[in-house]
């Protein structure tokens, strides 16, 4: 391992903190890193297209907030 790789590894582990023990969190970070390497593989959609094919974003967010409130109040 090169010195640059060693330093980067240490920074990654430090940044993750205790999450480094959570396999799901590590997988999410690694997925994001993979996406950063190949951003064209990530589907992009405009807000207008999103609203054409579904409900307006503000309505969806209101529903999501309501579900979250109900979940955490239970």
C-alpha distances in whole Angstrom, upper triangle without the diagonal:
4,7,8,6,6,10,11,10,12,15,15,16,18,20,20,22,24,24,20,22,24,23,25,24,21,22,24,21,19,22,23,19,20,24,22,20,24,27,29,29,30,34,36,39,42,44,47,46,45,48,50,48,48,50,49,46,48,50,47,45,49,49,45,46,49,47,45,48,49,46,46,49,50
4,5,5,6,9,10,10,12,14,15,17,18,20,21,23,25,25,22,24,26,25,27,26,22,24,25,22,20,23,23,20,21,24,22,20,24,26,29,29,30,34,36,39,41,43,47,46,45,48,50,49,49,50,49,46,48,50,47,46,49,49,46,47,50,48,46,48,50,48,47,51,51
4,5,5,6,9,10,11,12,14,15,16,18,20,21,24,24,21,24,26,26,28,26,22,24,25,22,21,24,24,20,22,25,23,21,25,27,30,31,31,35,36,40,42,43,47,46,45,48,50,49,49,50,49,46,48,50,47,45,49,49,45,46,49,48,45,48,50,47,46,50,51
4,5,5,6,9,10,11,12,14,15,16,18,20,23,23,20,23,25,24,26,24,21,22,23,20,18,21,21,17,19,21,19,18,22,24,27,27,28,32,33,36,38,40,43,43,42,45,47,46,46,47,46,43,45,47,44,42,46,46,43,43,47,45,43,45,48,45,44,48,49
4,5,5,6,9,10,10,12,14,15,16,18,21,20,17,20,22,21,23,21,18,19,20,17,15,19,18,15,17,20,18,17,20,22,26,26,26,30,31,35,37,39,42,41,40,43,45,44,44,45,45,41,43,45,42,41,44,44,41,41,45,43,41,43,45,43,42,46,46
4,5,5,6,9,10,11,12,14,15,17,19,19,16,19,21,21,23,21,18,20,21,18,17,21,20,17,19,22,20,20,23,25,29,29,29,33,34,37,39,41,44,44,42,45,48,46,46,47,46,43,45,47,44,42,45,45,42,42,45,44,41,43,46,43,42,45,46
4,5,5,6,9,10,10,12,14,15,18,19,16,19,22,22,23,21,18,20,21,18,17,21,20,17,19,22,20,20,23,25,28,29,29,32,33,36,38,40,43,43,41,44,47,46,45,46,45,41,43,45,42,40,43,44,40,40,44,42,40,42,44,42,40,44,45
4,5,5,6,9,10,10,12,14,17,17,14,18,19,19,21,18,15,17,18,14,14,17,16,13,16,18,16,16,20,21,25,25,25,29,29,33,34,36,39,39,37,41,43,42,42,42,41,38,40,42,39,37,40,41,37,37,41,39,37,39,42,39,38,41,42
4,5,5,6,9,10,11,12,15,15,12,15,17,16,18,16,13,15,16,13,13,16,16,13,16,19,17,17,21,22,26,25,25,29,30,34,36,37,40,40,38,41,43,42,42,42,42,38,40,42,39,37,40,40,37,37,40,39,36,38,40,38,37,40,41
4,5,5,6,8,10,11,13,14,12,15,17,17,19,17,14,17,18,15,15,19,18,16,19,21,20,20,24,25,29,28,28,32,33,36,37,38,42,42,40,43,45,44,43,44,43,39,41,43,40,38,41,41,37,37,40,39,36,38,40,38,36,40,41
4,5,5,6,8,10,13,13,12,15,17,18,19,16,14,17,17,13,14,18,16,14,18,20,18,19,22,23,27,27,26,29,30,33,35,35,39,39,37,40,43,41,41,41,40,37,38,40,37,35,38,38,35,35,38,37,34,36,38,36,34,38,39
4,5,5,6,9,12,11,9,13,14,14,15,12,10,13,13,10,11,14,13,11,15,17,15,16,20,21,24,24,23,27,28,30,32,33,37,36,34,37,40,39,38,38,38,34,35,37,34,32,35,36,32,32,35,34,31,34,36,33,32,36,36
4,6,5,6,9,9,7,10,12,13,15,12,10,13,14,11,12,16,16,14,17,20,19,20,23,24,27,27,26,29,30,33,35,36,39,39,37,39,42,41,40,40,39,36,37,39,36,34,36,36,33,33,36,34,31,34,36,33,31,35,35
4,5,5,9,10,9,12,14,16,17,14,13,16,16,13,15,18,17,16,20,21,20,22,25,25,29,29,28,31,31,34,36,36,40,40,37,40,43,42,41,41,40,36,37,39,36,33,36,37,33,33,36,34,31,33,35,33,31,34,35
4,5,9,9,9,12,13,15,16,12,11,14,14,11,13,16,15,14,18,19,18,19,23,23,26,26,25,28,28,31,32,32,36,36,34,36,39,38,37,37,36,32,33,35,32,30,33,33,29,29,32,31,28,30,33,30,28,32,33
4,6,5,5,9,10,11,12,9,8,12,11,9,11,14,14,14,17,18,18,20,22,23,26,25,24,27,28,30,32,32,36,35,33,35,38,37,36,36,35,31,32,34,31,29,31,32,28,28,31,29,26,28,30,28,26,30,31
4,5,6,8,10,13,14,11,11,15,15,13,15,18,17,17,20,22,21,23,26,26,30,29,27,30,31,33,35,35,39,38,36,38,41,40,38,38,37,34,34,36,33,31,33,33,29,29,32,30,27,29,31,28,26,30,31
4,5,6,8,11,12,10,11,14,15,14,16,19,19,19,22,23,23,25,28,28,31,30,29,31,32,34,36,36,40,39,36,39,42,40,38,38,38,34,35,36,33,30,33,32,29,28,31,29,26,28,29,26,24,28,28
4,5,5,8,9,6,7,11,11,10,13,15,15,16,19,20,20,22,25,25,28,27,25,28,29,31,33,33,36,36,33,35,38,36,35,35,35,31,32,33,30,28,30,30,26,26,28,26,23,26,27,24,23,26,27
4,5,7,9,7,6,10,11,10,11,14,15,15,18,20,20,21,24,24,28,26,25,28,29,32,34,34,38,37,35,37,40,38,37,37,37,33,35,36,33,31,33,33,29,29,32,30,27,29,31,27,26,30,30
4,6,9,8,8,11,13,13,14,16,18,18,20,22,23,24,26,27,30,28,27,30,32,34,36,36,40,39,36,39,41,39,38,38,38,35,36,37,33,32,34,33,29,30,32,29,27,29,30,27,26,29,29
4,6,5,6,9,10,11,12,14,16,17,19,20,21,23,25,25,28,26,25,27,29,31,33,33,37,36,33,35,38,36,34,34,35,32,33,33,30,28,31,30,26,26,29,26,23,26,27,23,23,26,26
4,5,5,6,9,10,10,12,14,15,16,18,20,21,23,23,26,24,23,25,27,30,32,33,36,35,32,35,37,34,33,34,34,31,33,34,30,29,31,30,26,28,30,27,25,28,28,25,25,28,28
4,5,5,6,9,10,10,12,14,15,16,18,20,21,21,24,21,20,22,24,26,29,29,32,31,28,31,33,31,30,30,31,28,29,30,26,25,28,26,23,24,26,23,21,25,25,22,22,26,26
4,5,5,6,9,10,11,12,14,15,17,19,20,20,23,21,20,22,24,26,28,28,32,31,28,30,33,31,30,30,30,27,28,29,26,24,27,26,22,23,26,24,21,24,25,22,22,26,26
4,5,5,6,9,10,11,12,14,15,17,19,19,22,20,19,22,24,27,29,30,33,32,30,32,35,33,32,33,33,29,31,32,29,27,30,29,26,27,29,27,25,28,29,26,26,30,30
4,5,5,6,9,10,10,12,14,15,17,17,20,18,17,20,22,24,27,28,31,30,27,30,32,30,30,31,31,28,30,31,27,26,29,28,25,26,29,26,25,28,29,26,26,30,30
4,5,5,6,9,10,11,12,14,15,15,18,16,15,17,19,21,24,25,28,27,24,27,29,27,27,27,28,25,27,28,24,23,26,25,22,23,26,24,22,25,27,24,24,28,28
4,5,5,6,9,10,11,13,14,15,18,17,15,18,20,22,25,26,29,28,26,29,31,29,29,30,29,26,28,29,26,25,28,28,24,25,28,26,24,27,29,26,26,30,31
4,5,5,6,9,10,11,13,14,17,15,15,18,20,23,26,27,30,29,27,30,32,30,30,31,31,28,31,32,28,27,31,30,27,28,31,29,27,30,32,29,29,33,33
4,5,5,6,9,10,11,11,14,12,11,14,17,20,22,24,27,25,24,27,29,27,27,28,28,25,28,29,26,25,28,28,25,26,29,27,26,29,31,28,28,32,32
4,5,5,6,9,10,10,13,12,10,14,15,18,20,22,25,24,22,26,28,26,26,27,27,24,26,28,24,23,27,27,24,25,28,27,25,28,30,28,28,32,33
4,5,5,6,9,10,13,12,12,16,17,20,23,25,28,27,25,29,31,29,29,31,30,27,29,31,28,27,31,31,27,29,32,30,29,32,34,31,31,35,36
4,5,5,6,8,11,10,10,14,16,20,22,25,27,26,25,28,30,28,29,30,30,28,30,32,29,28,32,31,28,30,33,31,30,33,35,33,33,37,37
4,5,5,5,8,7,7,11,12,16,19,21,24,22,21,25,26,25,26,27,27,24,27,29,26,25,29,29,26,28,31,29,28,32,33,31,32,36,36
4,5,5,9,10,9,13,14,17,20,22,25,24,23,26,28,27,28,29,28,25,28,30,27,26,30,31,28,29,33,31,30,33,35,33,33,37,38
4,6,9,9,11,14,16,19,22,24,27,26,25,29,30,29,30,32,31,29,31,33,31,30,34,34,31,33,36,35,33,36,38,36,37,40,41
4,6,6,8,11,13,17,20,22,25,23,23,27,27,26,28,30,29,27,30,32,29,29,33,33,30,32,35,34,33,36,38,36,37,40,41
4,5,6,9,10,13,16,19,21,20,20,23,24,23,25,26,26,24,27,29,26,26,30,30,27,29,33,31,30,34,36,34,35,38,39
4,5,7,9,12,15,18,20,18,19,22,23,22,24,26,26,24,27,29,26,27,30,31,28,31,34,33,32,36,37,36,37,40,41
4,6,9,13,16,19,21,18,18,22,23,21,23,25,25,24,27,28,25,26,30,29,27,30,33,31,31,34,36,34,35,39,39
4,6,10,13,16,18,16,15,19,20,19,20,22,22,20,23,25,22,22,26,26,24,26,29,28,27,31,32,31,32,35,36
4,7,10,13,15,12,12,16,16,15,17,19,19,18,21,22,20,21,24,24,22,25,28,26,26,30,31,30,32,35,35
4,7,10,12,10,10,14,15,14,16,18,17,16,19,21,18,19,23,23,22,24,27,26,26,29,31,30,32,35,36
4,7,8,6,7,10,11,11,12,14,14,13,16,18,16,17,21,21,20,23,25,25,25,28,30,29,31,34,35
4,5,5,6,9,10,11,12,14,12,11,15,17,16,16,20,21,20,22,25,25,26,28,30,30,31,34,35
4,5,5,6,9,10,10,11,9,8,11,13,12,13,16,18,17,19,22,22,23,25,27,28,29,31,33
4,5,5,6,9,10,11,9,10,13,14,14,16,18,19,20,22,24,25,26,28,29,30,32,34,35
4,5,5,6,9,11,10,11,14,15,15,17,19,20,20,23,24,25,26,28,30,30,32,34,35
4,5,5,6,8,8,8,12,12,11,13,16,16,16,19,21,21,22,25,26,26,28,30,32
4,5,5,6,5,7,10,10,10,12,15,15,16,18,20,20,22,24,25,26,28,30,31
4,6,8,8,11,14,13,13,16,18,18,19,22,23,23,25,27,28,29,31,33,34
4,7,9,11,14,13,12,16,18,17,18,21,22,22,24,26,27,27,30,32,32
4,7,9,11,10,9,12,14,13,14,18,18,18,20,23,23,24,26,28,29
4,6,8,7,6,10,11,11,12,15,16,16,18,20,21,22,24,26,27
4,6,5,6,9,10,11,13,14,16,17,19,20,22,23,25,26,28
4,5,5,6,9,10,10,12,14,15,16,18,20,21,22,24,26
4,5,5,6,9,10,10,12,14,15,16,18,20,21,22,24
4,5,5,6,9,10,11,12,14,15,17,18,20,21,23
4,5,5,6,9,10,11,12,14,15,16,18,20,21
4,5,5,6,9,10,10,12,14,15,16,18,20
4,5,5,6,9,10,11,12,14,15,16,19
4,5,5,6,9,10,11,12,14,15,17
4,5,5,6,9,10,10,12,14,16
4,5,5,6,9,10,11,12,14
4,5,5,6,9,10,11,12
4,5,5,6,9,10,11
4,5,5,6,8,10
4,5,5,6,9
4,6,5,6
4,6,5
4,5
4
